Structure formats: structure tokens, C-alpha cells
Amino acid sequence: MDLDRNMTITNESQKISNVYDIRFKDRLYLSFPKSYLIDDSGCYTFYDACIVIYLYYPDSLKIFRNYIRNAINMCDVCIITSNRELCKDAQDEYSEFNNVQVRLKQNRGRDVAALLVTAKDIFDNFKYICFVHDKKEKAFVWKGYTDAWTLSLWECSIGSEKYIENIIHYFRLHDEVGLLVPPEMIDMKNTGWYVNNWACNFDLTRKLADDIGLIADIDKTKPPISLGTVFWCKSVALKKLWNIDWKYESFNEEPLSDDGTISHAVERIFPYVAQDAGYKTATVMTEEETARVLSYAQLGMHSFYKILSEELGVEHIDDALKYQTRVEKLREYYKEHKEIYIYGNGSVSKRFLKLIRHLNIPVAGIIVSDKKENKREDGLDIYSISEICHHIINEKCGVVIGVSDLYMAEITDTLQNYYIKNYLVL
């Protein structure tokens, strides 16, 4: 198959799944080194690629100079700004490079207008496109977070010359992937890695998708996986987005709101545009950023699950994924069974007891197959199945099975042998 063909790949199974789930199922989390090539076969010294950089703040040329030089040494570069002084400085600094152009845009639409309006022609002229931009905190208390996120975005897009080569070489070898995005932000106080990042932008994104005519699974319950408007792409993967007649007037005037604008919808729609074109989206990181992300993720998971375990009986990821379904099942079951027992006296039973009590559902007692004691430390009575079965049947009591999957078949068989059939499996 021609990896550089100018046509899309159709994949019906992909189009009925959400990009968030596809990324997890196909393990589309990439970690590339900055100092060496993973595979140097077929690599070139200069690529059919353009790195588009939007800068606004006066000190950005200095802050990102090394990153920009990484880009210049590997690809064509287009620097865009709405700051006239910065524009002149950029022209002066990079005048010696034939592969660098500097463009001045209207001061409207910020980075997204730079991408969709000022740089629109670039998507017709290059196979691979990267877009990255500067950021500035809106309040001093956000400076640490904003600086860390911005650094992560630049590192994971143009962190080094070898890193850029690794990205383009990956594209050439994996024709099913059309979009690479940096990871969702994670640090001590940022929730981007953990929460659903639609905020108030889902309806806007859904409307934009409908206007474009996308065939993609855009689900409000599944977090968007592109944040920050920074990415690498095969230009053909995002063609539908650039086919729109974007104008500067398509974007909100300054001051731009923190959320709920067309720019925030565009920020989240890239993976769905790629999906419509038949391409998958992967998250890409440098090896250093991967280590940072993993360290924060494990610290966060340890802290979160300690609280969840103590309060709700959620011990691991599977518990967390099943939590809402279990809550709904328990509430419906309790409507028909006002006296609830838990079958099992081990760790699973104790976890379910925390959840049931959190829902303010009273537990009448614990049922076991082999009774060795009459009461637990928490005050609940313990009954053998033989001594309690007639009460459960006659009073139409409920039984929640609280054992591991290893013993599930054995317990369900036991209950049915005692003619108890209306039990609940969580």
C-alpha cells in the first residue's frame, strides 16, 4: 500500500467507535526519543512537511528559539503573528533561511484563525503539517500551570530534530494514523488528564461537525482527546476542515472568552475530522514527557483510589468503570427489595457494602455458605444460606452477590439450589 497516497482509508469499524476508545483499544500512545532515530531506514534530510508556528507575545521568539531552529533544520516553516513588532523581528532573525516565511494576520481568532485562514494554502502544498503556538497565563496564579502546559505542547511537537524525524517516519510507516496530538495536560493542580474536557463546548463541536458533514462518533460521555490546538497531521486527514471558507470574521472578537467559542470547538474536533477521513488519532510524547506523565498519573491514581476505596469501595480501574452501572442497578433493585443481604464475607463483599451504604440502602445482613461466626465487627449479622433461605423467599428479600468472579458460578448455583433466583450480580 502506498503510504504517501493522496487518498483516505475507509474503515467502517473505526467509524462506529469513539476516538477515545479507539486510542485505548489500539494502544495509540506513542513515546519517541529526542536524541536518536527509532528506525533510520528510508529517512531523509528534509521532508515534505511544514511546521506552522503562531506567535503573539513579544518574548516568544526568544523563549521558543531552540524549538524553531529544530523545525527549520528539518522542514519548511511558516511563522504567523498578529503582532507587527514580532513580525518584523521574526523576518530579521530568519531572513537567511529560504525555507522560512513570516506572515502577518489580523488580530482576530488568535491561533485558530492563523491555522484555518492565514495558513490555509499550506495544507494544499505539503503532505505533513505541524501546528504549534505560544500561550500566556490570564492571571499570575496560573503562570506555573500555563508554562508547564506550553512546554509540554512544544516538546511533544518539535522537541528536537530527531524527534521530528521520528514523527514523520512513523507517519510514513503507519498509513492508518493521520493525526498525532500531545497528551492531555497533567500536573499537581490540573484536571485535564482525568476529567471530561468538553466543558461547555460539546454542542458547538457537534454543530460544527454537522456543518462539515462529518461521519464520526462524537459522544458527550467520551472526553475529547485533542486539547491545546497543537498537532501533527497528514494534510489529507484534515482536508474537510480546510475546505470550509473560513474568514477572520468566523471567529469571536477580542477579548476571547475562556470557553464556549468556535475556537474551542475547533480545538476539540480534529480527531473526528480525521476519523471521518478514515484515519486514527494517536497521542505522542517525548520519552521525557512520558516519564513525567506516568509519575503524575501514578501519584494521582494512588491518591484518588485511596479516597474512593475508603468512601465507595472502588479499588481499581474495573470498579471505577463499572461504578455508575452498579449504582443504577442497586437503585432499581432496591425499589423491589426493601430488605437487602450481601452474599459473601470477603473483600468484594466489603467493597460492595461501602457502595450500598453510600447510597443509603440498608443492609440486613451477610450470607455465607459456611458459617463460622454470628456477627461482624461492623455489627452486621452473619447467616448461613440454609438458615436464611426461607426468610428470603417468603419475604421477597434481595441478595447482592459479593464474591469474586472465581466463585461466582458456585454461588449462583447455590442460590438456585435454594430456589433463590432474583439475585443481583454487580
matplotlib code that plots the C-alpha trace (Angstrom):
import matplotlib.pyplot as plt

x = [0.0, 1.4, 1.9, 2.0, -1.0, -3.3, -6.5, -8.2, -8.6, -12.1, -12.6, -16.2, -15.4, -13.5, -16.3, -18.8, -16.4, -15.3, -11.8, -11.2, -12.0, -10.0, -7.0, -7.2, -8.1, -5.3, -2.8, -2.2, 0.1, 3.5, 6.7, 9.6, 13.2, 14.7, 18.3, 18.2, 16.1, 14.0, 14.4, 16.7, 15.8, 14.3, 14.8, 15.6, 17.4, 14.5, 10.8, 7.6, 6.4, 5.6, 5.7, 3.3, 4.0, 1.7, 3.4, 1.8, 3.7, 6.9, 9.2, 8.0, 10.8, 13.4, 11.6, 11.0, 14.1, 15.6, 12.4, 12.0, 15.6, 14.7, 11.9, 14.0, 16.6, 14.1, 11.1, 9.6, 8.5, 5.7, 5.7, 2.4, 1.7, -0.7, 2.0, 3.6, 6.8, 7.2, 6.6, 9.5, 11.7, 11.0, 11.7, 15.0, 16.0, 15.2, 15.9, 18.8, 16.6, 15.0, 12.6, 11.1, 8.3, 6.7, 3.1, 1.1, -2.5, -5.4, -5.7, -8.7, -9.2, -5.7, -4.0, -7.1, -7.6, -3.9, -4.3, -7.5, -7.3, -3.7, -2.1, -4.9, -2.9, -0.2, -2.4, -2.6, 1.2, 2.6, 1.9, 2.7, 1.7, 2.6, 0.9, 2.1, 1.7, 2.6, 0.4, 0.3, -1.4, -4.5, -3.7, -0.4, -1.7, -2.0, 1.6, 3.1, 0.4, 0.3, 4.1, 4.2, 1.5, 3.0, 6.4, 4.7, 3.0, 6.2, 8.2, 5.7, 5.5, 9.0, 11.2, 14.3, 15.4, 15.4, 12.0, 10.6, 12.2, 10.7, 7.2, 7.4, 8.9, 6.0, 3.5, 5.2, 5.1, 1.5, -0.9, -3.9, -2.8, -3.5, -3.3, -0.8, -1.7, 0.2, -1.1, -3.8, -2.2, -1.4, 0.3, -0.4, -3.4, -4.6, -7.5, -7.0, -5.8, -8.7, -11.9, -14.2, -12.9, -15.9, -16.7, -19.5, -18.1, -19.9, -22.9, -20.7, -18.4, -21.4, -22.8, -19.5, -19.3, -22.8, -22.0, -18.9, -20.8, -18.7, -19.4, -17.8, -18.8, -18.9, -20.2, -20.6, -19.7, -16.3, -13.7, -12.2, -8.6, -7.2, -6.6, -4.4, -4.7, -1.3, -0.8, 1.0, -1.2, -1.3, -2.8, -5.3, -6.7, -8.0, -9.0, -12.7, -11.9, -9.9, -12.5, -14.6, -14.5, -13.0, -12.6, -11.3, -14.9, -15.7, -14.1, -15.0, -13.6, -11.3, -11.4, -11.9, -13.9, -12.3, -14.8, -17.7, -16.4, -15.9, -12.2, -12.8, -15.0, -12.2, -9.7, -11.7, -12.8, -9.6, -9.7, -13.3, -12.3, -9.5, -11.9, -14.3, -11.5, -10.7, -7.7, -6.9, -5.6, -2.6, -1.2, 2.5, 5.1, 8.8, 10.4, 11.0, 7.3, 6.2, 8.1, 6.7, 3.1, 3.5, 4.9, 2.0, -0.6, 0.5, 0.7, -2.8, -4.3, -2.9, -4.4, -7.7, -8.2, -7.3, -10.3, -12.5, -11.7, -12.4, -15.6, -17.1, -15.4, -13.8, -10.5, -9.3, -10.0, -12.6, -14.5, -14.4, -15.6, -18.5, -19.4, -22.3, -23.8, -23.7, -25.3, -28.2, -28.6, -28.7, -31.2, -33.5, -33.1, -33.8, -37.2, -38.4, -36.4, -36.6, -34.6, -31.1, -28.5, -25.0, -23.7, -20.1, -17.9, -14.6, -13.0, -15.6, -18.5, -16.8, -16.4, -20.0, -21.1, -19.4, -21.1, -24.5, -24.3, -23.2, -26.5, -28.3, -29.6, -29.8, -28.2, -30.0, -27.1, -24.4, -25.0, -22.2, -22.0, -20.0, -20.9, -18.1, -19.3, -22.6, -21.6, -19.1, -17.1, -19.4, -22.4, -23.9, -25.4, -24.0, -26.3, -25.7, -27.7, -29.5, -30.9, -31.9, -33.2, -36.9, -37.0, -35.5, -38.0, -41.1, -40.3, -39.0, -35.7, -32.9, -29.5, -26.5, -23.7, -20.4, -17.8, -15.0, -15.6, -13.7, -16.6, -19.5, -20.7, -20.5, -22.6, -25.2, -25.7, -26.0, -28.7, -30.7, -30.4, -32.2, -34.8, -33.4, -33.4, -33.9, -30.4, -28.3, -24.8, -22.9]
y = [0.0, 3.5, 5.2, 8.6, 8.2, 11.2, 9.3, 8.3, 4.9, 3.6, 1.6, 1.1, -0.5, 2.6, 5.0, 3.4, 3.7, 6.8, 8.1, 8.0, 4.2, 3.6, 5.2, 2.9, -0.3, 0.1, 1.5, 4.6, 6.2, 6.9, 7.8, 8.9, 9.7, 13.1, 12.1, 9.2, 7.7, 4.6, 3.4, 5.3, 3.2, 5.4, 8.7, 11.9, 15.1, 17.3, 16.4, 17.3, 18.9, 22.4, 23.4, 26.3, 28.4, 31.1, 33.6, 36.6, 37.6, 39.7, 37.3, 34.2, 34.4, 34.2, 31.6, 29.2, 30.0, 26.5, 24.8, 26.9, 26.1, 22.4, 22.9, 25.0, 22.3, 19.7, 21.2, 24.3, 26.8, 29.4, 31.8, 33.7, 36.6, 39.5, 41.4, 43.8, 44.2, 40.5, 40.1, 42.4, 40.7, 37.3, 38.5, 39.9, 36.9, 34.3, 36.3, 34.0, 30.9, 30.2, 27.7, 30.2, 32.6, 35.1, 36.1, 38.9, 38.2, 40.2, 40.4, 38.2, 34.5, 34.0, 30.7, 29.0, 31.8, 31.6, 27.9, 28.0, 31.3, 32.6, 29.1, 27.6, 27.3, 25.3, 22.3, 22.0, 22.1, 19.7, 16.1, 16.6, 19.6, 20.5, 23.4, 24.8, 28.2, 30.2, 30.7, 33.2, 32.9, 35.1, 35.6, 35.3, 32.4, 30.3, 31.0, 27.8, 25.6, 27.6, 27.5, 23.7, 23.0, 25.2, 23.5, 20.1, 21.1, 22.3, 19.4, 16.9, 18.5, 19.8, 18.8, 18.0, 17.3, 13.6, 13.7, 15.4, 12.7, 10.0, 11.5, 11.8, 8.4, 7.0, 8.6, 7.0, 3.6, 3.8, 4.7, 4.2, 7.1, 10.6, 12.8, 13.0, 15.1, 15.9, 14.3, 15.9, 18.0, 16.6, 18.2, 18.7, 21.0, 20.4, 18.1, 17.7, 14.1, 12.9, 14.7, 15.1, 18.2, 19.1, 21.9, 24.0, 23.2, 19.9, 21.4, 23.8, 21.0, 18.8, 21.7, 22.2, 18.5, 18.6, 21.7, 20.0, 16.7, 14.5, 10.8, 10.3, 9.1, 12.4, 11.3, 13.7, 11.0, 10.4, 13.0, 14.8, 13.8, 17.0, 19.9, 22.9, 23.1, 21.6, 18.6, 16.8, 15.6, 14.2, 17.1, 14.8, 13.7, 17.1, 18.2, 18.6, 21.2, 23.3, 23.0, 25.4, 29.0, 30.3, 34.0, 36.1, 37.1, 33.5, 33.9, 35.8, 39.3, 40.1, 39.7, 36.0, 34.0, 31.2, 28.7, 28.4, 29.9, 28.4, 28.3, 25.9, 23.7, 23.6, 22.7, 19.5, 18.5, 17.5, 13.7, 13.5, 15.1, 12.6, 9.7, 10.8, 10.7, 7.1, 7.9, 7.2, 9.6, 8.8, 10.7, 11.4, 12.3, 12.6, 10.0, 12.6, 13.8, 10.1, 9.7, 12.9, 11.9, 8.5, 9.8, 12.2, 9.7, 7.1, 9.6, 10.8, 7.3, 6.3, 9.3, 9.1, 5.4, 5.7, 8.1, 6.0, 2.8, 4.2, 6.0, 4.0, 0.6, 1.4, -0.4, -0.5, 0.7, -2.0, -0.9, 2.7, 1.8, -0.2, 2.3, 4.1, 0.9, -0.6, 2.5, 2.3, -1.5, -1.1, 1.7, -0.2, -3.4, -1.6, -0.4, -4.1, -5.4, -3.4, -5.9, -6.5, -9.1, -9.5, -12.9, -13.1, -12.1, -11.3, -8.2, -7.9, -8.0, -5.3, -3.1, -3.5, -2.8, 0.6, 1.4, 0.2, 2.3, 5.3, 5.1, 5.0, 1.5, -0.5, -4.0, -6.6, -9.0, -11.1, -14.6, -17.2, -20.8, -22.0, -20.0, -19.7, -16.6, -14.9, -11.2, -9.0, -6.1, -3.6, -5.1, -7.0, -10.4, -13.4, -16.1, -19.4, -19.8, -22.8, -20.9, -17.7, -19.1, -19.5, -16.0, -14.6, -16.4, -15.7, -12.0, -11.5, -10.2, -9.2, -10.8, -8.9, -11.3, -10.0, -12.5, -12.6, -13.9, -17.0, -18.1, -16.5, -19.7, -21.6, -19.0, -18.6, -22.4, -22.5, -19.8, -21.5, -24.8, -23.0, -21.6, -18.0, -16.7, -13.0, -12.1, -9.2, -9.5, -6.3]
z = [0.0, -0.9, 2.4, 0.8, -1.4, -1.6, -0.7, 2.5, 4.1, 4.7, 7.9, 8.9, 12.2, 13.2, 12.3, 14.7, 17.6, 19.6, 19.0, 22.8, 22.8, 19.6, 21.1, 24.1, 22.3, 19.7, 22.2, 20.2, 22.8, 21.3, 23.0, 20.8, 21.7, 21.1, 20.7, 18.2, 15.4, 16.2, 12.6, 10.2, 7.2, 4.5, 6.4, 4.5, 5.4, 4.5, 4.5, 2.5, 5.7, 7.0, 10.7, 11.2, 14.3, 15.6, 18.0, 19.6, 22.7, 22.3, 24.2, 22.3, 19.7, 22.4, 24.5, 21.6, 19.6, 20.0, 19.1, 16.0, 15.0, 15.3, 12.8, 10.4, 10.1, 9.2, 7.3, 5.8, 8.5, 8.5, 11.4, 11.7, 14.1, 14.6, 16.4, 13.9, 16.0, 16.4, 12.7, 11.9, 14.5, 13.0, 9.5, 10.6, 12.6, 9.9, 6.7, 5.8, 5.6, 2.3, 3.9, 6.4, 5.7, 8.1, 7.7, 9.4, 10.2, 11.6, 15.3, 15.5, 16.1, 17.6, 16.8, 15.3, 12.7, 12.0, 11.3, 9.3, 7.5, 7.3, 6.7, 4.7, 1.4, 3.2, 3.5, -0.3, -0.6, 2.0, 3.0, 6.6, 8.8, 12.3, 14.2, 17.5, 19.2, 22.2, 25.3, 28.2, 31.5, 32.1, 35.7, 37.6, 39.7, 36.5, 35.3, 36.5, 35.0, 31.7, 31.4, 32.1, 29.5, 26.9, 27.4, 27.1, 23.8, 22.2, 23.5, 22.2, 18.8, 17.8, 20.8, 18.7, 15.1, 15.7, 17.4, 14.3, 12.1, 14.3, 13.9, 10.1, 9.8, 11.9, 9.6, 6.6, 8.1, 9.6, 6.9, 9.2, 11.6, 10.3, 13.4, 16.3, 19.3, 22.6, 25.8, 27.9, 30.5, 33.9, 36.9, 40.6, 40.1, 36.5, 35.8, 32.1, 32.3, 34.4, 33.6, 30.6, 28.9, 26.9, 29.4, 27.6, 24.1, 23.2, 21.4, 19.5, 18.4, 17.5, 15.4, 13.6, 12.9, 11.4, 9.3, 7.9, 7.3, 9.5, 10.0, 13.4, 16.8, 18.9, 22.3, 25.2, 27.7, 26.0, 26.6, 23.6, 23.0, 21.3, 23.6, 23.1, 19.2, 18.7, 16.5, 13.6, 10.8, 7.3, 5.4, 3.7, 7.1, 8.0, 4.5, 5.3, 7.9, 5.5, 2.8, 4.8, 3.7, 6.9, 7.4, 10.2, 10.8, 11.5, 14.9, 18.0, 18.6, 21.5, 24.4, 23.7, 26.3, 28.2, 26.8, 24.5, 21.2, 17.8, 18.5, 21.4, 19.1, 16.5, 19.2, 20.0, 16.5, 14.9, 15.7, 14.5, 11.2, 10.8, 11.7, 9.0, 6.5, 7.7, 9.9, 13.6, 16.1, 18.4, 21.4, 21.0, 23.6, 24.1, 26.3, 28.9, 28.8, 29.0, 32.3, 33.7, 32.7, 34.2, 37.5, 37.9, 36.8, 39.3, 42.1, 41.2, 40.8, 44.2, 45.9, 44.1, 44.8, 48.4, 48.8, 46.5, 48.3, 51.8, 50.7, 47.9, 47.8, 44.4, 44.5, 40.9, 37.3, 36.7, 39.7, 38.5, 35.0, 36.5, 39.2, 37.5, 36.2, 39.7, 41.2, 38.7, 39.3, 43.0, 43.0, 40.7, 42.7, 46.0, 44.6, 44.6, 47.5, 50.7, 52.7, 51.2, 52.1, 50.7, 49.8, 50.7, 53.6, 51.9, 50.3, 47.4, 49.9, 52.0, 48.9, 47.9, 51.4, 51.2, 48.0, 49.2, 52.4, 50.4, 48.5, 51.9, 51.2, 54.5, 54.6, 56.7, 57.0, 55.4, 53.9, 53.7, 52.6, 55.6, 58.8, 61.3, 63.3, 64.0, 63.8, 62.2, 63.7, 61.9, 63.7, 60.7, 61.4, 59.5, 58.3, 56.6, 53.3, 54.8, 57.8, 56.0, 52.6, 53.6, 55.0, 51.9, 49.6, 51.8, 52.4, 48.8, 50.1, 47.8, 47.6, 46.2, 45.3, 46.8, 45.7, 43.1, 39.6, 40.6, 42.9, 41.0, 39.3, 42.5, 44.4, 41.8, 41.6, 45.4, 45.4, 42.7, 44.6, 47.4, 44.9, 45.2, 41.6, 41.8, 43.0, 41.8, 40.2, 40.2]

ax = plt.figure().add_subplot(projection="3d")
ax.plot(x, y, z, "-o")
ax.set_aspect("equal")
plt.show()
